[in-house]
Amino acid sequence: MISVPMSLAGALIFISVGPGGASINIYTQVGLVTLMGLVSKHGIPTGSALELGSVCSKRSNNRTW
């Protein structure tokens, strides 16, 4: 939930502080949209993998050796 706003904040901070004082032109806007897509795409599987990991750890705790 917080990964997309944090990535955009980091990108905008880098743009404003970065070398040469970059402007927000069409290439920057396309890059920000691409960043949002990549972060949201990889954020969903990470969350479901964490949920799956907790289920697997509960199953492994029930084993008797």
C-alpha positions in Angstrom: 0.0 0.0 0.0 2.8 2.4 0.8 5.3 1.3 -1.7 4.0 3.3 -4.7 3.8 6.7 -2.8 7.2 6.1 -1.3 8.8 5.3 -4.7 7.2 8.4 -6.2 8.4 10.6 -3.4 11.9 9.2 -3.8 11.9 9.8 -7.5 10.6 13.3 -7.1 13.2 14.2 -4.5 15.9 12.8 -6.8 14.5 14.9 -9.6 14.5 18.1 -7.6 17.8 17.6 -5.9 19.5 15.6 -8.6 22.3 16.8 -10.9 21.5 19.6 -13.2 18.1 20.4 -11.6 16.1 18.1 -14.0 12.7 19.3 -15.1 9.5 17.3 -15.2 9.0 16.9 -18.9 7.2 14.2 -20.9 10.1 11.7 -20.5 10.1 12.2 -16.8 6.3 11.7 -16.7 6.5 8.5 -18.7 9.3 7.3 -16.3 7.1 8.0 -13.3 4.2 6.1 -14.8 6.5 3.2 -15.6 7.9 3.3 -12.0 4.3 3.2 -10.6 3.6 0.2 -12.8 6.7 -1.7 -11.8 6.3 -1.1 -8.1 2.7 -2.0 -8.0 3.3 -5.2 -10.1 6.1 -6.4 -7.8 4.3 -5.2 -4.6 1.4 -7.6 -5.0 3.3 -10.9 -5.3 5.5 -9.9 -2.4 2.5 -9.4 -0.2 0.9 -12.7 -1.2 4.2 -14.5 -0.8 4.5 -13.2 2.8 1.0 -14.5 3.4 1.8 -17.8 1.9 5.0 -18.0 4.0 3.0 -17.6 7.2 0.6 -20.4 6.2 3.6 -22.7 5.4 5.3 -21.9 8.7 2.1 -22.8 10.6 1.9 -26.1 8.8 5.6 -26.9 9.6 5.0 -26.2 13.3 2.5 -29.0 13.5 4.9 -31.7 12.5 5.9 -34.3 15.0 9.2 -36.0 14.5 
